[in-house]
Amino acid sequence: MHADDYAREAAANEELAVKLIWDEDSERGMEWAAELDVPFEEDLQAVLSNPEIDAVIVTTPTSMHKEVILEAAKHGKHIFTEKVLGFTLEDCEEMWEATEASGVELMVSLPRLSDRAYLHAEKSLREGLLGELTMIRCRMAHNGAVPMEGKNHGWLPERFFRSEETGGGALIDLGAHPIYLTNRLAGEAEAVYARLRKQVSSEVDDSAAVIVEYKSGALGVIETGFLSHGSPFQLELYGTEGTLLVEDESIKVKSVHLNNGEWQQLEESVAELPMPMEQWVAKIISGAEPYITKEDIFLLTLINEAAAHSHETGRRIELKDYFG
């Protein structure tokens, strides 16, 4: 879904130029290559062995990430990829170790960590406006699976509902954003309980809710779905001395430290962070450390893996017991 976005970002970056397109679906790949006015290469090995190619942007089905990324690392190509990196923590570790061994930079796109809403939430916590964090709720949902005329699965491509390719549905895809935001704001997770529901799809979840227990004592409530018309992005932080509420572009805070304890709209700008692709390029070119970390990437898969196991077993999952 984001391949076009990444192509535009690459074209806008003075350090990048799209030179080739490869696709496991040759017909689709040739059509897109024609749109971008670049050659289509049918053989992935030919792409990866090409000395003029320095890096790859991987937007394959998640089921192909490991195969493509390991090969790219073996050929010394820097790698930018869509979330999630892998289906399991073990696969993530294997891919990360391969890139480190080859000396290439791997970046997973977690764009909401550059978003104004997250930056205000992080700043409010850092400055003590909320006191001790007790709960976070984050919701991100859309209506992509609501059936429409001529399409059983709404406007989302049919491939989004093939579990073998995607590893799941709403949670592993759209729910990734609430997961990594909540992880970053609440700290180290210790337990997960999740329910994943199938209402339209027969293979993957199209609605999901996850409760994450954090070592800090805070609870995280993560909600997502493909069946919600008009659902806004929501991020809520509750603490002993204040509350921060985000709904789409609106950000407001109520704190004992501000505005006589009354609600205050946060409209001031915050220091902007580069988008994930810019962070990746900066690391390759100058060695600048990305804001998106290995821990962000691994914890995203960890919570997804634990949530799936929780749903399958109907129980709360202690991360240290399940993942060691």
FIFIMAR-694646 format. One record per residue (C-alpha): residue number from 1; residue in one letter; x, y, z. Coordinates in nm, 2 decimals, always signed. Example, Ala and Ser with C-alpha at 12.3 -4.5 7.8 and 13.67 -1.06 7.14 Angstrom:
2
[minu 1 a [+1.23 -0.45 +0.78]]
[minu 2 s [+1.37 -0.11 +0.71]]
// end
This chain:
324
[minu 1 m [+0.00 +0.00 +0.00]]
[minu 2 h [+0.29 +0.24 +0.07]]
[minu 3 a [+0.51 +0.16 -0.22]]
[minu 4 d [+0.40 +0.47 -0.41]]
[minu 5 d [+0.46 +0.68 -0.10]]
[minu 6 y [+0.82 +0.55 -0.06]]
[minu 7 a [+0.89 +0.60 -0.43]]
[minu 8 r [+0.78 +0.97 -0.39]]
[minu 9 e [+1.00 +1.01 -0.08]]
[minu 10 a [+1.29 +0.86 -0.26]]
[minu 11 a [+1.24 +1.09 -0.56]]
[minu 12 a [+1.23 +1.39 -0.33]]
[minu 13 n [+1.55 +1.30 -0.15]]
[minu 14 e [+1.86 +1.44 -0.31]]
[minu 15 e [+2.06 +1.14 -0.20]]
[minu 16 l [+1.83 +0.88 -0.36]]
[minu 17 a [+1.72 +0.79 -0.71]]
[minu 18 v [+1.50 +0.50 -0.81]]
[minu 19 k [+1.68 +0.30 -1.07]]
[minu 20 l [+1.50 -0.04 -1.10]]
[minu 21 i [+1.18 -0.21 -1.01]]
[minu 22 w [+1.15 -0.57 -0.91]]
[minu 23 d [+0.82 -0.74 -0.83]]
[minu 24 e [+0.73 -1.11 -0.77]]
[minu 25 d [+0.43 -1.03 -0.99]]
[minu 26 s [+0.60 -0.94 -1.32]]
[minu 27 e [+0.30 -0.79 -1.48]]
[minu 28 r [+0.24 -0.55 -1.19]]
[minu 29 g [+0.60 -0.47 -1.17]]
[minu 30 m [+0.63 -0.38 -1.54]]
[minu 31 e [+0.33 -0.16 -1.51]]
[minu 32 w [+0.47 +0.03 -1.21]]
[minu 33 a [+0.82 +0.05 -1.37]]
[minu 34 a [+0.66 +0.21 -1.68]]
[minu 35 e [+0.48 +0.47 -1.45]]
[minu 36 l [+0.81 +0.56 -1.28]]
[minu 37 d [+1.00 +0.55 -1.61]]
[minu 38 v [+1.26 +0.31 -1.49]]
[minu 39 p [+1.35 -0.05 -1.61]]
[minu 40 f [+1.18 -0.35 -1.47]]
[minu 41 e [+1.41 -0.64 -1.37]]
[minu 42 e [+1.25 -0.98 -1.34]]
[minu 43 d [+1.54 -1.15 -1.17]]
[minu 44 l [+1.59 -1.04 -0.80]]
[minu 45 q [+1.94 -1.18 -0.80]]
[minu 46 a [+2.02 -0.95 -1.10]]
[minu 47 v [+1.90 -0.65 -0.90]]
[minu 48 l [+2.10 -0.75 -0.59]]
[minu 49 s [+2.42 -0.82 -0.78]]
[minu 50 n [+2.41 -0.50 -0.97]]
[minu 51 p [+2.70 -0.28 -0.85]]
[minu 52 e [+2.51 +0.04 -0.94]]
[minu 53 i [+2.24 -0.04 -0.68]]
[minu 54 d [+2.34 +0.07 -0.33]]
[minu 55 a [+2.01 +0.01 -0.15]]
[minu 56 v [+1.67 -0.15 -0.17]]
[minu 57 i [+1.32 -0.05 -0.05]]
[minu 58 v [+1.13 -0.36 +0.04]]
[minu 59 t [+0.75 -0.35 +0.02]]
[minu 60 t [+0.69 -0.72 -0.05]]
[minu 61 p [+0.44 -0.92 +0.15]]
[minu 62 t [+0.58 -0.97 +0.50]]
[minu 63 s [+0.61 -1.34 +0.43]]
[minu 64 m [+0.89 -1.25 +0.18]]
[minu 65 h [+1.08 -1.01 +0.40]]
[minu 66 k [+1.32 -1.26 +0.54]]
[minu 67 e [+1.41 -1.41 +0.20]]
[minu 68 v [+1.46 -1.07 +0.03]]
[minu 69 i [+1.63 -0.89 +0.32]]
[minu 70 l [+1.88 -1.18 +0.39]]
[minu 71 e [+1.97 -1.18 +0.02]]
[minu 72 a [+2.00 -0.80 +0.01]]
[minu 73 a [+2.23 -0.80 +0.31]]
[minu 74 k [+2.44 -1.08 +0.16]]
[minu 75 h [+2.50 -0.85 -0.14]]
[minu 76 g [+2.58 -0.55 +0.07]]
[minu 77 k [+2.27 -0.35 +0.00]]
[minu 78 h [+2.12 -0.11 +0.25]]
[minu 79 i [+1.76 -0.19 +0.33]]
[minu 80 f [+1.45 +0.01 +0.40]]
[minu 81 t [+1.13 -0.19 +0.47]]
[minu 82 e [+0.77 -0.16 +0.57]]
[minu 83 k [+0.66 -0.27 +0.91]]
[minu 84 v [+0.66 -0.53 +1.05]]
[minu 85 l [+1.01 -0.66 +1.00]]
[minu 86 g [+0.92 -1.02 +1.06]]
[minu 87 f [+0.65 -1.25 +1.19]]
[minu 88 t [+0.87 -1.37 +1.49]]
[minu 89 l [+1.13 -1.23 +1.71]]
[minu 90 e [+1.36 -1.50 +1.60]]
[minu 91 d [+1.33 -1.40 +1.23]]
[minu 92 c [+1.39 -1.03 +1.33]]
[minu 93 e [+1.71 -1.13 +1.51]]
[minu 94 e [+1.83 -1.33 +1.21]]
[minu 95 m [+1.77 -1.04 +0.97]]
[minu 96 w [+1.93 -0.79 +1.20]]
[minu 97 e [+2.24 -1.00 +1.26]]
[minu 98 a [+2.28 -1.05 +0.88]]
[minu 99 t [+2.27 -0.67 +0.82]]
[minu 100 e [+2.52 -0.61 +1.10]]
[minu 101 a [+2.75 -0.88 +0.96]]
[minu 102 s [+2.74 -0.72 +0.62]]
[minu 103 g [+2.78 -0.37 +0.74]]
[minu 104 v [+2.46 -0.24 +0.59]]
[minu 105 e [+2.19 -0.02 +0.74]]
[minu 106 l [+1.85 -0.16 +0.80]]
[minu 107 m [+1.55 +0.07 +0.87]]
[minu 108 v [+1.19 -0.02 +0.93]]
[minu 109 s [+0.93 +0.25 +0.86]]
[minu 110 l [+0.76 +0.36 +1.19]]
[minu 111 p [+0.65 +0.70 +1.08]]
[minu 112 r [+0.42 +0.79 +1.37]]
[minu 113 l [+0.73 +0.83 +1.59]]
[minu 114 s [+0.80 +1.15 +1.38]]
[minu 115 d [+0.44 +1.27 +1.42]]
[minu 116 r [+0.34 +1.59 +1.61]]
[minu 117 a [+0.10 +1.39 +1.84]]
[minu 118 y [+0.37 +1.15 +1.96]]
[minu 119 l [+0.62 +1.43 +2.00]]
[minu 120 h [+0.38 +1.63 +2.22]]
[minu 121 a [+0.30 +1.32 +2.43]]
[minu 122 e [+0.67 +1.24 +2.48]]
[minu 123 k [+0.75 +1.60 +2.57]]
[minu 124 s [+0.46 +1.61 +2.82]]
[minu 125 l [+0.59 +1.30 +2.99]]
[minu 126 r [+0.95 +1.42 +2.99]]
[minu 127 e [+0.85 +1.75 +3.15]]
[minu 128 g [+0.65 +1.59 +3.42]]
[minu 129 l [+0.31 +1.74 +3.32]]
[minu 130 l [+0.13 +1.41 +3.36]]
[minu 131 g [+0.31 +1.29 +3.68]]
[minu 132 e [+0.34 +0.91 +3.70]]
[minu 133 l [+0.20 +0.75 +3.39]]
[minu 134 t [-0.08 +0.50 +3.48]]
[minu 135 m [-0.25 +0.42 +3.14]]
[minu 136 i [-0.22 +0.48 +2.77]]
[minu 137 r [-0.50 +0.41 +2.52]]
[minu 138 c [-0.42 +0.43 +2.14]]
[minu 139 r [-0.67 +0.36 +1.86]]
[minu 140 m [-0.61 +0.35 +1.49]]
[minu 141 a [-0.88 +0.21 +1.26]]
[minu 142 h [-1.04 +0.26 +0.92]]
[minu 143 n [-1.31 +0.10 +0.71]]
[minu 144 g [-1.09 -0.08 +0.45]]
[minu 145 a [-1.26 -0.41 +0.50]]
[minu 146 v [-1.62 -0.29 +0.49]]
[minu 147 p [-1.78 -0.47 +0.19]]
[minu 148 m [-1.86 -0.24 -0.10]]
[minu 149 e [-2.01 -0.28 -0.44]]
[minu 150 g [-1.80 -0.52 -0.64]]
[minu 151 k [-1.55 -0.59 -0.36]]
[minu 152 n [-1.60 -0.84 -0.08]]
[minu 153 h [-1.33 -0.68 +0.13]]
[minu 154 g [-1.38 -0.31 +0.08]]
[minu 155 w [-1.11 -0.09 -0.06]]
[minu 156 l [-0.82 -0.28 +0.08]]
[minu 157 p [-0.65 -0.52 -0.17]]
[minu 158 e [-0.75 -0.88 -0.14]]
[minu 159 r [-0.39 -0.98 -0.05]]
[minu 160 f [-0.44 -0.80 +0.29]]
[minu 161 f [-0.66 -1.09 +0.39]]
[minu 162 r [-0.43 -1.38 +0.30]]
[minu 163 s [-0.28 -1.49 +0.63]]
[minu 164 e [+0.01 -1.68 +0.47]]
[minu 165 e [+0.14 -1.36 +0.32]]
[minu 166 t [+0.05 -1.11 +0.59]]
[minu 167 g [+0.08 -1.31 +0.91]]
[minu 168 g [-0.24 -1.15 +1.04]]
[minu 169 g [-0.49 -0.88 +0.97]]
[minu 170 a [-0.57 -0.55 +1.14]]
[minu 171 l [-0.34 -0.58 +1.43]]
[minu 172 i [-0.02 -0.67 +1.25]]
[minu 173 d [-0.09 -0.41 +0.99]]
[minu 174 l [-0.27 -0.10 +1.11]]
[minu 175 g [-0.23 -0.19 +1.48]]
[minu 176 a [+0.15 -0.17 +1.44]]
[minu 177 h [+0.12 +0.21 +1.49]]
[minu 178 p [-0.05 +0.20 +1.83]]
[minu 179 i [+0.18 -0.08 +1.93]]
[minu 180 y [+0.51 +0.10 +1.87]]
[minu 181 l [+0.38 +0.43 +2.00]]
[minu 182 t [+0.25 +0.28 +2.32]]
[minu 183 n [+0.58 +0.08 +2.37]]
[minu 184 r [+0.79 +0.39 +2.33]]
[minu 185 l [+0.58 +0.60 +2.57]]
[minu 186 a [+0.53 +0.34 +2.84]]
[minu 187 g [+0.86 +0.16 +2.85]]
[minu 188 e [+0.94 -0.21 +2.89]]
[minu 189 a [+0.64 -0.45 +2.85]]
[minu 190 e [+0.60 -0.75 +3.07]]
[minu 191 a [+0.27 -0.91 +2.98]]
[minu 192 v [+0.00 -0.91 +2.70]]
[minu 193 y [-0.36 -1.02 +2.67]]
[minu 194 a [-0.54 -0.99 +2.33]]
[minu 195 r [-0.85 -1.07 +2.15]]
[minu 196 l [-0.85 -1.08 +1.76]]
[minu 197 r [-1.19 -1.10 +1.59]]
[minu 198 k [-1.29 -1.21 +1.24]]
[minu 199 q [-1.61 -1.05 +1.12]]
[minu 200 v [-1.57 -1.01 +0.75]]
[minu 201 s [-1.25 -1.21 +0.67]]
[minu 202 s [-1.23 -1.58 +0.72]]
[minu 203 e [-0.85 -1.58 +0.75]]
[minu 204 v [-0.74 -1.27 +0.94]]
[minu 205 d [-0.86 -1.05 +1.22]]
[minu 206 d [-1.04 -0.73 +1.11]]
[minu 207 s [-1.08 -0.60 +1.47]]
[minu 208 a [-0.84 -0.63 +1.76]]
[minu 209 a [-0.79 -0.51 +2.12]]
[minu 210 v [-0.47 -0.57 +2.32]]
[minu 211 i [-0.39 -0.49 +2.68]]
[minu 212 v [-0.02 -0.45 +2.76]]
[minu 213 e [+0.12 -0.45 +3.11]]
[minu 214 y [+0.43 -0.24 +3.15]]
[minu 215 k [+0.70 -0.28 +3.42]]
[minu 216 s [+0.64 +0.08 +3.51]]
[minu 217 g [+0.30 -0.02 +3.64]]
[minu 218 a [+0.12 +0.15 +3.35]]
[minu 219 l [-0.14 -0.03 +3.13]]
[minu 220 g [-0.16 +0.01 +2.76]]
[minu 221 v [-0.49 -0.04 +2.57]]
[minu 222 i [-0.44 -0.08 +2.19]]
[minu 223 e [-0.73 -0.09 +1.96]]
[minu 224 t [-0.75 -0.13 +1.58]]
[minu 225 g [-0.97 -0.25 +1.30]]
[minu 226 f [-1.06 -0.25 +0.94]]
[minu 227 l [-1.44 -0.21 +1.00]]
[minu 228 s [-1.47 +0.14 +1.15]]
[minu 229 h [-1.62 +0.42 +0.94]]
[minu 230 g [-1.50 +0.77 +1.05]]
[minu 231 s [-1.28 +0.64 +1.34]]
[minu 232 p [-1.03 +0.92 +1.43]]
[minu 233 f [-0.67 +0.85 +1.54]]
[minu 234 q [-0.68 +0.87 +1.92]]
[minu 235 l [-0.39 +0.87 +2.17]]
[minu 236 e [-0.47 +0.92 +2.54]]
[minu 237 l [-0.22 +0.94 +2.82]]
[minu 238 y [-0.34 +0.93 +3.18]]
[minu 239 g [-0.12 +1.01 +3.48]]
[minu 240 t [-0.13 +1.10 +3.85]]
[minu 241 e [-0.09 +1.48 +3.77]]
[minu 242 g [-0.25 +1.52 +3.42]]
[minu 243 t [-0.41 +1.38 +3.11]]
[minu 244 l [-0.32 +1.43 +2.74]]
[minu 245 l [-0.58 +1.37 +2.47]]
[minu 246 v [-0.51 +1.35 +2.10]]
[minu 247 e [-0.78 +1.32 +1.84]]
[minu 248 d [-0.65 +1.35 +1.49]]
[minu 249 e [-0.49 +1.70 +1.48]]
[minu 250 s [-0.63 +1.81 +1.81]]
[minu 251 i [-0.40 +1.78 +2.11]]
[minu 252 k [-0.50 +1.90 +2.46]]
[minu 253 v [-0.37 +1.86 +2.81]]
[minu 254 k [-0.51 +1.90 +3.16]]
[minu 255 s [-0.24 +1.92 +3.42]]
[minu 256 v [-0.20 +2.04 +3.78]]
[minu 257 h [+0.11 +2.23 +3.65]]
[minu 258 l [-0.06 +2.42 +3.37]]
[minu 259 n [-0.34 +2.68 +3.32]]
[minu 260 n [-0.48 +2.65 +3.67]]
[minu 261 g [-0.56 +2.29 +3.61]]
[minu 262 e [-0.79 +2.36 +3.32]]
[minu 263 w [-0.78 +2.21 +2.97]]
[minu 264 q [-0.52 +2.37 +2.74]]
[minu 265 q [-0.50 +2.31 +2.37]]
[minu 266 l [-0.14 +2.24 +2.26]]
[minu 267 e [-0.08 +2.44 +1.94]]
[minu 268 e [+0.28 +2.53 +1.97]]
[minu 269 s [+0.53 +2.36 +1.74]]
[minu 270 v [+0.76 +2.09 +1.86]]
[minu 271 a [+1.11 +2.01 +1.72]]
[minu 272 e [+1.04 +1.81 +1.41]]
[minu 273 l [+1.20 +1.47 +1.35]]
[minu 274 p [+1.30 +1.34 +1.01]]
[minu 275 m [+1.08 +1.08 +0.86]]
[minu 276 p [+1.21 +0.72 +0.86]]
[minu 277 m [+1.36 +0.73 +0.51]]
[minu 278 e [+1.54 +1.05 +0.59]]
[minu 279 q [+1.68 +0.89 +0.91]]
[minu 280 w [+1.80 +0.59 +0.71]]
[minu 281 v [+1.97 +0.80 +0.45]]
[minu 282 a [+2.14 +1.01 +0.72]]
[minu 283 k [+2.27 +0.70 +0.89]]
[minu 284 i [+2.41 +0.57 +0.56]]
[minu 285 i [+2.57 +0.90 +0.45]]
[minu 286 s [+2.69 +1.05 +0.78]]
[minu 287 g [+2.65 +0.79 +1.05]]
[minu 288 a [+2.38 +0.99 +1.23]]
[minu 289 e [+2.20 +0.76 +1.47]]
[minu 290 p [+1.83 +0.71 +1.38]]
[minu 291 y [+1.56 +0.80 +1.62]]
[minu 292 i [+1.39 +0.47 +1.53]]
[minu 293 t [+1.58 +0.20 +1.72]]
[minu 294 k [+1.64 -0.17 +1.71]]
[minu 295 e [+1.43 -0.20 +2.03]]
[minu 296 d [+1.13 -0.02 +1.86]]
[minu 297 i [+1.15 -0.27 +1.57]]
[minu 298 f [+1.19 -0.58 +1.78]]
[minu 299 l [+0.92 -0.49 +2.04]]
[minu 300 l [+0.67 -0.43 +1.76]]
[minu 301 t [+0.71 -0.79 +1.65]]
[minu 302 l [+0.73 -0.91 +2.01]]
[minu 303 i [+0.39 -0.76 +2.10]]
[minu 304 n [+0.23 -0.89 +1.78]]
[minu 305 e [+0.37 -1.24 +1.84]]
[minu 306 a [+0.25 -1.24 +2.21]]
[minu 307 a [-0.09 -1.10 +2.11]]
[minu 308 a [-0.14 -1.38 +1.86]]
[minu 309 h [-0.04 -1.64 +2.12]]
[minu 310 s [-0.27 -1.49 +2.38]]
[minu 311 h [-0.56 -1.50 +2.14]]
[minu 312 e [-0.49 -1.86 +2.04]]
[minu 313 t [-0.46 -1.98 +2.40]]
[minu 314 g [-0.71 -1.75 +2.56]]
[minu 315 r [-0.47 -1.64 +2.83]]
[minu 316 r [-0.24 -1.37 +2.95]]
[minu 317 i [+0.11 -1.40 +2.82]]
[minu 318 e [+0.41 -1.33 +3.04]]
[minu 319 l [+0.68 -1.21 +2.79]]
[minu 320 k [+0.97 -1.34 +3.00]]
[minu 321 d [+0.82 -1.69 +3.02]]
[minu 322 y [+0.72 -1.71 +2.65]]
[minu 323 f [+1.02 -1.54 +2.49]]
[minu 324 g [+1.29 -1.59 +2.74]]
// end
